[in-house]
Amino acid sequence: MTTTSDPAASTAGATGPGTAAGGGRIPFFPPDLFQDDRDTLLRLLYEIGTGQDQKFILGEHTRRFEDALRRRLDAADVVACSSGTSALHLVLTAFGIGPGDEVVVPAFGCAPLAAAVLHTGAVPVFGDIDPLTLTLDPAGAQDLITPRTRALMPAHMFSVMADMPRFTALAAAHDLRLVEDSAVAQGAVLDGRPAGLWGDAGVYSFVQVKSFGMPGEGGAVVTRDAETGRRARMLRNHGQDGTHRGLHHTIGVNSRFDEIQAAFQLHRLPGLTARLERRARIAAHYTERFADLPGITPPPPGTDGRCYYVYTLLADDRDALREDLTAAGVDTHVYYPRILPDQAAFAPAAAHRPGAAWPHARRAARHHLSLPVHHRLDDAQVEHIADAVRAHALRTRR
Ligand SMILES: Cc1ncc(COP(=O)(O)O)c(C=O)c1O
């Protein structure tokens, strides 16, 4: 792999070149994620911490950060808030979704997809996924629509965006809200439209490990609709409108954004594209090297609608591959070993639709494995990971 002209690539990960030569492990996420920006972080901490106005939340830095993201996306509004989970809740609440309503979500994915719906008083209805993209299947989602359905909430998964053109058409045909869980997909673009701007509203997560992660918790609502932005903005700060303090127009929550983090994200924003490009090149290299492997299904190739938060393949014998990679010094991750309807927290919601089955979601839960794809991997580490996957597949081929 010859990608060392990229400045993001020239910095080796914490463990040095691949374990075969270096002896260290290749971590799934690097412990030195913010190392290059540590001095800036400390300076901002000091400056904001000792600033005259002692403004630590929802101040000038947050406003500038929201504005920078809004301009970058050409969105109507970006509302920074306390997490991606909270952003989902703000969006659903802004749309007036509540008791008696249903929202179609994927059966394979993270807990916030179901929990955010349940926190509004509505019921999540679980749909099966596409077996290759691992995102909510639009045809299956269509079959789940009833007179109670208020919204569709597909999620972009790992490195692949959901089929937003079809979800857009489906939402329009049934007069439903389209909520885009783009928490992991910041920077992805599908058919020329950024992730987050396909739905009536989308969300981002800035938790440490995400593509635009930061040293703490945070998220954002992104939208093409100014009124949705206005409502989300009020909801994130206890229903106040930002002008008249102490007047509560609606029942909101505390989902405010931190000033130090906003200033830090503003500092890191210009480097985001290069970091995402480095991830995309590593992913493309993996996919090329895994294309002919027995028992391994890489994610769909290409760049349109791809984001590479993590690189997730399907392996016939996932646990054996994982063991071999661990022995080769490569840390991996299994994100969702149990589908949402099988979780104790969400089984009662799933019981609203007796007889539902999610064969592709169950298969994904058994077979998916995520490999390190972060921008701090050096070329030798990338090659070592690819070699280790190939060695496993060729050794175990039947
Ligand atoms: C698809 C998806 N949606 C929502 C979230 C929630 O984001 P956060 O962790 O910032 O609450 C995450 C991240 O964990 C996620 O992966």
Ligand as a Chemical Component Dictionary entry (heavy atoms), coordinates in Angstrom:
data_LIG
# 
_chem_comp.id                   LIG 
_chem_comp.type                 NON-POLYMER 
_chem_comp.pdbx_formal_charge   0 
_chem_comp.three_letter_code    LIG 
# 
loop_
_chem_comp_atom.comp_id 
_chem_comp_atom.atom_id 
_chem_comp_atom.alt_atom_id 
_chem_comp_atom.type_symbol 
_chem_comp_atom.charge 
_chem_comp_atom.model_Cartn_x 
_chem_comp_atom.model_Cartn_y 
_chem_comp_atom.model_Cartn_z 
_chem_comp_atom.pdbx_ordinal 
LIG C1 C1 C 0 -25.793 4.409  14.549 1  
LIG C2 C2 C 0 -25.661 5.161  15.849 2  
LIG N1 N1 N 0 -26.684 5.942  16.261 3  
LIG C3 C3 C 0 -26.611 6.651  17.403 4  
LIG C4 C4 C 0 -25.483 6.603  18.198 5  
LIG C5 C5 C 0 -25.485 7.377  19.478 6  
LIG O1 O1 O 0 -24.472 8.347  19.539 7  
LIG P1 P1 P 0 -23.882 8.767  20.978 8  
LIG O2 O2 O 0 -22.966 7.683  21.413 9  
LIG O3 O3 O 0 -23.156 10.053 20.685 10 
LIG O4 O4 O 0 -25.025 8.976  21.876 11 
LIG C6 C6 C 0 -24.393 5.818  17.796 12 
LIG C7 C7 C 0 -23.145 5.782  18.588 13 
LIG O5 O5 O 0 -22.950 5.171  19.547 14 
LIG C8 C8 C 0 -24.497 5.053  16.609 15 
LIG O6 O6 O 0 -23.506 4.256  16.232 16 
# 
loop_
_chem_comp_bond.comp_id 
_chem_comp_bond.atom_id_1 
_chem_comp_bond.atom_id_2 
_chem_comp_bond.value_order 
_chem_comp_bond.pdbx_ordinal 
LIG C1 C2 SING 1  
LIG C2 N1 SING 2  
LIG C2 C8 DOUB 3  
LIG N1 C3 DOUB 4  
LIG C3 C4 SING 5  
LIG C4 C5 SING 6  
LIG C4 C6 DOUB 7  
LIG C5 O1 SING 8  
LIG O1 P1 SING 9  
LIG P1 O2 DOUB 10 
LIG P1 O3 SING 11 
LIG P1 O4 SING 12 
LIG C6 C7 SING 13 
LIG C6 C8 SING 14 
LIG C7 O5 DOUB 15 
LIG C8 O6 SING 16 
# 
